[in-house]
Each structure stands twice: as C-alpha cells, then as structure tokens.
Amino acid sequence: MELLDVGVVGAGFAGMAAALFLARDGHRVTLYERAASPGPVGAAIVLQPSGLSVLAALGLEQRVTAQSGLIDRLHVRSPQGKTIVDLRYATLNAAWYGLGVGRGVLFDALWGALAGAGVSVRTGVEIVAAPLEGERRVIVADAPIGQHDLVVVADGARSRVAQSMPGRSVRPYRWGALFFVGACPDASELQQIADGSRRFMGVLPMGGRRASLFWSLRADRLDAWRRGFAAWREEALHMGPEGAPLIEAITEPEQVLFAPYADVRMKRWSGTRIVAIGDAAHATSPQLGQGSNLALWDALILARCIREHPFTNALTTYDALRRRHLVYYQRATRWLTPLFQGDLRLLGWLRDVGFPIGQRLGPIRRLMTASMAGVAAGFLGRREELPAPWPG
C-alpha cells in the first residue's frame, strides 16, 4: 500500500470517519474545518445496522450505544391510529437494531478519537478550492495553505470544493423540518404520524429519557409557522400526543431548529486525486434516515479501496463499489419524499392504501425493511453485505 498525504475537507461524520480510517492505515492526514470551534449541527439521527457496523470497525460502537436509545421497530400511523408502516429489524436479522442518537454523541465520539489516531486538525479555515497542480492537490482558503496527494471532500451539500467537480448539481427541496430535543420519559420506540402528505411528525427516542421531535414544514412557510406558533402547539398535541412532553417544553419558536434539505447529484464521485463523500457527494432528504449511515459507509469503503488497490485505480474502484448502493437510496428517497412531504393530497392517500398492502407481501416487506436498515441495493430486493462485521 502506498502511503499518502491526505487532506480531508470537513469535520462532519463522513470527514472524521475517513480521517480516522486513513490515519490508522498509516497515511498522513490533515483535517480542515471551517468552524473555529467545531461541534454537532442538528438534533438527532438514527444509526442503522449499516452505520453501526462502521462504528464497530472504528471501535466506537459501545461508546455511542451507551448514550443512545435502542430502536427495534419503525411505526408510522395516521392521526386516527391506522397503521401505515410497521417494520421490525428482526424480519432480516434477529440481532439487528437501530439507535436514536444525539448528533453531539456521535460527534464527540469521532472527534475525540482524532488525536489518538494522529490526525492533524486545522479549524477556522474555509476551503474554497482544491486545484490540481502536477501530482498534488492544492488546498485553498484565502490563500493556498496546503498540498496533498489526495483530497477527500466531505464538507456537506453546499461544499465549494465539490462545486468544481464535473457533473455535479444541487437542487434545494421545497420542504424541510423543524427539530427539537428535550425530556420525554415515555419515548421507547420510533413513532411517526402522517396526515396526508402535508403534515408529518415523529418522535425519536435518544436514550437518557430524552427524545427528538420532528415536524415537516415547507421552507417558504417558516415565517407563517412562527406567527402561528401557539396554534401549531395545539395542532401538534392533537396530532401526536406521544410527543406531548416535547411539545409542551417548547414555549418560544426560537427553541426549534429548522433544517432545509438539498438533493445532490454527481455523475462521478471521484476525479484525479480527489473524491467526494457523504452529503458533499449524495445529499438527499432524510426521508429514509440514511444520510449519516451512507456517509460512514463511504468512509470505510474509501479507506479499504486505498488499502487494497494501487492508488492509480483506487478511486475509480471506490466509485464502482459505491454506485449501486448510493444510486438506490438516492432514487428511493426522491420517490418516497413526495408521499410524506408534498402538496398533492392524492399521494398521501395512495401511500395510506398502498403501503399496508405492500407490507403483507413478503418480498416487498423485506425490501422495505432492508431499506430501513441501510443495506438495500436495488428495487428487486438486492442487498449489500454490511461493510464490517456486526453485531460483535
């Protein structure tokens, strides 16, 4: 294996995981982060078996699990109590489960491991370009600040470095979501309530008697939501009483985070001595809850390709190995999102009729469960093996 000098742009989950894997393989790694004091962005995520297997490979799974909420089931119902989706991991593997994780828990685990792996971290620098000069990529902030054999672009959907990569497009979604984290002693499973395609909320247990509240909202209605805050609280309490402890704890609109989404498409994720991973490469709406899991998987496979293949073809091998898996989730998310977040009432009705019927059919139920677990790789039921052995 050729040892490389690697620059990783972005201290999100993808960037930190890639830095750890590469540094542990003996590469010299510098991690660049625009924030002067890096920290988690957002409320909570679901770590699926796919992402948990990567954490296990990093030796961080137990630390994260101890501070998270165990999930064995996804239940989506209507406001009237009709079950729309009811999926259990045991359909695929009796030992599998998901975790409701505060972003801070996962961030701290990855960030805390960087120093021990020998990763050099440079904060407070926004990388705007990484042009190729000879056999190296030049990292540019206000001025050139470094040169590397390989640049890993992992600074999110709005990455300025990834913008220069051929065939990349970014399309903002019209819909986003409100998030709030607080005490919720009775939250014990992932619950979602869908009222047509225009109203959608969820409660995600995070462990420690805490949970995250999710409320779907079209981006151009954010100001109207703030003006109608009191009425919204009553509406949310009526729609999802299981979220009452969270809703009642929100007394001001400013307590709630609004997260927009974007759809990122790339013809190729790599070029000469450069590769994009995580949201910089393939951001979607979080409808399938796979963003962080796919990002972690990217990091492991990238390091494995560099370890097991000559560097001259390691990046093209990475592209080939990730294509089937990533393309499936991008397409599935684009198809599913309008059924849960959109303005067409008919789509919500079709979902409420079609999903319960589909779940009664074994192949469709297994496909839906595999999609939830992060291992689906095709609409005809093809699956990827977990990227690392799990559970241990």
C-alpha positions in Angstrom: 0.0 0.0 0.0 1.3 3.4 -1.0 1.2 5.8 2.0 -0.3 9.2 1.1 -0.5 12.7 2.4 -4.3 13.3 2.6 -6.3 16.4 3.1 -9.9 15.9 4.4 -12.2 18.9 4.0 -15.0 19.0 6.6 -15.2 17.7 10.1 -18.7 16.1 9.8 -19.3 12.4 10.3 -18.0 11.5 6.8 -14.9 13.6 7.1 -13.9 12.5 10.6 -14.6 8.8 9.9 -12.5 9.0 6.7 -9.7 10.7 8.6 -9.7 8.1 11.3 -9.6 5.1 8.9 -6.9 6.6 6.7 -4.7 7.7 9.6 -5.0 4.3 11.3 -3.8 2.8 8.0 -0.6 4.9 8.3 -1.4 7.8 5.9 -0.6 11.4 7.0 -3.9 13.1 7.4 -4.9 16.7 7.8 -8.5 17.6 8.6 -9.7 21.1 7.6 -12.8 22.5 9.2 -14.4 25.9 8.6 -15.8 26.3 12.1 -13.4 27.7 14.7 -14.9 25.6 17.4 -16.4 22.5 15.7 -19.5 20.9 17.1 -22.6 19.0 16.0 -25.1 20.6 13.7 -28.7 19.4 14.1 -30.7 17.4 16.6 -30.7 13.6 16.3 -30.3 10.8 13.8 -31.0 7.1 13.5 -27.9 4.9 13.2 -28.9 1.8 11.3 -27.1 -1.5 11.2 -25.1 -0.1 8.2 -23.7 2.8 10.2 -23.3 0.8 13.4 -21.1 -1.7 11.6 -18.8 1.1 10.6 -18.7 2.4 14.2 -17.8 -1.1 15.3 -14.9 -1.1 12.8 -13.7 2.2 14.4 -14.1 0.8 17.9 -16.6 3.4 18.8 -19.9 1.5 18.8 -20.1 0.7 22.5 -19.4 4.3 23.5 -22.2 5.6 21.3 -24.6 2.8 22.2 -24.3 3.6 25.9 -25.7 7.1 25.3 -28.4 6.3 22.8 -31.9 4.9 22.5 -32.4 1.4 21.2 -34.9 1.0 18.3 -36.3 -2.3 17.1 -39.2 -1.0 15.1 -40.5 1.8 12.9 -44.2 2.5 13.3 -46.0 5.1 11.1 -49.6 5.7 11.8 -52.3 8.1 10.7 -53.7 10.6 13.3 -56.7 8.3 13.6 -54.5 5.4 14.6 -54.4 3.4 11.4 -51.0 1.7 10.8 -49.3 2.8 7.6 -45.9 1.3 8.1 -44.8 -1.3 10.7 -41.3 -2.6 10.2 -39.1 -4.6 12.5 -35.4 -5.3 12.0 -35.9 -8.9 13.1 -37.5 -9.5 9.7 -34.0 -9.6 8.3 -31.8 -10.4 11.3 -32.9 -11.1 14.9 -29.7 -9.4 16.2 -30.2 -6.2 14.4 -31.5 -2.9 15.8 -31.2 0.8 15.3 -30.1 3.6 17.6 -31.6 7.0 18.2 -28.5 9.1 18.7 -28.0 12.8 19.5 -25.7 14.3 17.0 -23.5 15.5 19.8 -22.9 12.0 21.0 -21.6 10.8 17.6 -19.7 13.9 17.0 -17.9 13.7 20.4 -17.0 10.0 19.8 -15.4 10.7 16.4 -13.8 14.0 17.3 -12.3 12.5 20.5 -10.7 9.7 18.5 -8.8 12.0 16.1 -5.9 12.9 18.3 -5.2 9.3 19.2 -5.1 8.4 15.5 -2.6 11.1 14.8 -4.9 13.3 12.6 -3.7 16.9 12.3 -6.7 19.3 12.7 -6.9 22.8 11.3 -10.0 24.7 12.4 -11.4 28.1 11.4 -10.4 27.7 7.7 -13.0 27.6 5.0 -11.7 25.7 2.0 -12.9 27.1 -1.3 -10.9 25.2 -3.9 -8.5 22.3 -4.4 -7.0 22.6 -7.8 -4.7 20.0 -9.2 -1.1 21.2 -9.7 1.2 18.5 -11.0 0.9 15.4 -8.9 -0.8 17.1 -5.9 -4.0 18.9 -5.0 -3.5 22.4 -3.5 -5.9 23.3 -0.6 -7.0 26.9 -1.0 -8.7 29.1 1.7 -8.0 32.8 1.5 -4.7 31.6 0.0 -3.1 28.2 -0.6 -2.5 26.6 2.8 -1.5 23.0 1.9 -0.7 20.4 -0.7 -1.8 16.8 -0.6 -1.6 13.6 -2.7 -5.4 13.1 -2.2 -8.2 15.4 -1.1 -11.3 14.0 0.4 -14.2 16.4 0.1 -16.6 15.9 3.0 -18.0 19.4 3.9 -21.6 18.9 3.0 -24.1 19.6 0.3 -23.0 23.2 0.0 -19.4 22.3 -0.5 -17.5 25.0 -2.5 -14.8 22.5 -3.4 -17.2 19.9 -4.7 -18.9 22.6 -6.8 -15.9 22.5 -9.2 -16.2 18.7 -9.8 -17.7 17.9 -13.2 -21.3 16.8 -13.5 -22.4 17.9 -10.0 -25.8 19.6 -9.4 -27.6 20.7 -6.2 -31.3 21.2 -6.0 -32.9 22.5 -2.8 -36.0 20.7 -1.7 -39.2 22.8 -1.1 -39.7 21.0 2.2 -37.6 20.8 5.4 -38.3 20.0 9.0 -38.4 21.5 12.5 -36.4 19.7 15.2 -36.4 19.9 19.0 -34.7 17.8 21.6 -35.9 17.5 25.2 -37.0 15.3 28.0 -39.5 12.6 27.1 -39.5 9.8 29.7 -42.0 7.5 27.9 -40.4 7.6 24.4 -39.4 4.0 23.8 -39.8 3.5 20.0 -39.6 5.5 16.8 -43.1 6.8 16.2 -44.2 8.8 13.1 -47.6 10.3 12.4 -48.5 11.0 8.8 -51.6 13.0 7.9 -51.8 13.0 4.1 -48.6 14.4 2.6 -48.7 17.8 4.1 -48.5 17.0 7.9 -45.8 14.7 9.2 -44.3 14.4 12.7 -42.1 12.0 14.6 -40.7 11.2 18.0 -37.3 9.6 18.1 -36.0 8.2 21.4 -32.4 9.1 22.2 -31.8 7.3 25.5 -31.4 9.0 28.9 -35.2 9.7 28.9 -34.8 12.2 26.1 -36.2 12.3 22.5 -36.2 14.4 19.4 -39.3 15.9 17.9 -39.6 16.2 14.1 -42.2 18.3 12.3 -42.4 18.5 8.5 -42.6 22.1 7.1 -42.4 23.7 3.7 -39.5 26.1 3.7 -41.5 29.1 2.5 -44.0 28.6 5.4 -41.4 29.1 8.2 -42.3 32.7 8.9 -46.0 31.8 8.9 -45.3 29.0 11.4 -43.6 31.4 13.7 -46.5 33.8 13.6 -48.9 30.9 14.3 -46.8 29.2 16.9 -49.5 29.0 19.6 -51.9 27.4 17.2 -49.2 25.0 16.0 -48.6 23.7 19.5 -52.3 22.8 19.8 -52.3 21.2 16.4 -49.2 19.1 17.2 -50.5 18.0 20.6 -53.7 16.8 19.0 -52.0 15.0 16.1 -49.3 13.3 18.2 -50.0 13.1 21.9 -47.0 10.8 22.4 -44.8 13.9 21.8 -46.6 16.0 24.4 -43.6 16.3 26.8 -41.6 17.7 24.0 -44.3 20.0 22.5 -45.1 21.4 25.9 -41.5 22.2 26.6 -41.4 24.4 23.5 -42.5 27.9 24.7 -40.9 30.0 22.0 -40.3 29.4 18.3 -36.6 30.2 18.8 -36.2 26.9 20.7 -36.8 25.0 17.5 -34.2 24.3 14.7 -35.3 24.4 11.1 -33.3 22.2 8.7 -33.6 22.6 4.9 -32.7 19.8 2.6 -30.9 19.5 -0.8 -30.6 16.9 -3.5 -27.0 16.5 -4.7 -26.3 14.6 -7.9 -22.9 13.7 -9.3 -22.0 11.7 -12.4 -18.8 10.5 -10.7 -17.8 11.0 -7.1 -14.0 11.0 -7.8 -11.6 12.7 -10.1 -7.8 12.9 -10.3 -6.6 12.8 -6.7 -9.9 14.0 -5.3 -13.1 12.2 -4.1 -16.4 13.5 -2.6 -18.1 11.5 0.1 -21.1 12.0 2.4 -23.6 14.8 1.7 -21.0 16.6 -0.5 -21.5 13.7 -2.9 -25.1 12.5 -2.5 -27.2 14.5 -0.1 -30.9 13.7 -0.1 -34.0 14.5 2.0 -33.8 12.5 5.3 -37.0 10.5 4.4 -35.2 7.2 4.7 -32.9 8.4 7.5 -29.8 7.2 5.8 -27.6 10.3 5.3 -25.2 9.7 8.2 -25.2 5.9 7.7 -24.2 6.3 4.0 -21.5 8.8 4.9 -19.9 6.4 7.4 -20.1 3.6 4.9 -18.4 5.8 2.3 -15.5 6.5 4.7 -14.9 2.8 5.3 -15.0 1.7 1.7 -12.8 4.6 0.6 -10.1 3.6 3.1 -10.5 0.0 2.1 -10.1 0.8 -1.6 -6.9 2.7 -1.0 -5.6 -0.1 1.3 -6.3 -2.9 -1.1 -5.7 -1.4 -4.6 -3.0 0.6 -6.2 -3.7 4.3 -5.8 -3.8 4.8 -9.6 -7.2 2.9 -9.6 -8.3 3.1 -6.0 -10.7 6.0 -6.6 -12.4 4.5 -9.7 -12.8 1.3 -7.7 -14.4 3.3 -4.9 -16.9 4.8 -7.5 -17.7 1.3 -8.8 -18.2 -0.2 -5.4 -20.5 2.5 -4.1 -22.6 3.2 -7.2 -25.3 0.5 -6.8 -25.9 1.2 -3.1 -25.9 5.0 -3.4 -28.0 5.2 -6.5 -30.6 3.0 -5.0 -31.0 5.3 -1.9 -31.0 8.5 -4.0 -33.7 7.2 -6.3 -35.8 5.6 -3.5 -35.6 8.9 -1.4 -36.7 11.0 -4.4 -39.6 8.7 -5.0 -40.7 8.5 -1.3 -40.3 12.1 -0.3 -43.4 13.5 -2.1 -45.5 10.7 -0.4 -44.7 12.2 3.0 -43.7 15.8 2.3 -45.6 17.4 -0.5 -48.7 19.3 -1.6 -50.6 16.6 -3.6 -53.2 15.1 -1.3 -53.6 12.2 -3.7 -50.1 10.9 -3.0 -50.8 10.7 0.7 -54.0 8.7 0.0 -52.1 6.3 -2.3 -49.4 5.8 0.4 -52.0 5.0 3.1 -53.7 2.5 0.8 -50.6 1.0 -0.9 -48.1 0.7 2.0 -50.2 -1.6 4.2 -51.0 -3.8 1.2 -47.3 -4.0 0.2 -46.2 -5.0 3.7 -48.3 -8.1 3.5 -46.2 -9.3 0.6 -43.0 -10.9 1.8 -40.6 -9.6 -0.9 -41.9 -6.0 -0.5 -41.8 -6.2 3.3 -38.2 -7.4 3.1 -37.3 -4.7 0.7 -38.8 -2.0 3.0 -37.0 -3.4 6.0 -33.7 -3.6 4.1 -34.2 0.0 3.0 -34.7 1.0 6.7 -31.6 -1.0 7.8 -29.4 0.7 5.2 -28.5 -2.4 3.2 -30.9 -2.3 0.2 -29.2 -2.0 -3.2 -32.0 -2.4 -5.7 -35.7 -2.4 -6.2 -35.8 -6.1 -6.9 -34.5 -7.0 -3.5 -30.7 -6.9 -4.0 -28.8 -6.1 -0.8 -25.3 -5.1 0.2 -23.4 -7.0 2.9 -22.7 -4.9 6.0 -19.4 -3.1 5.4 -17.9 -4.6 8.6 -18.9 -7.5 10.9 -21.8 -6.5 13.2 -23.0 -7.1 15.8 -19.8 -8.1 17.6 
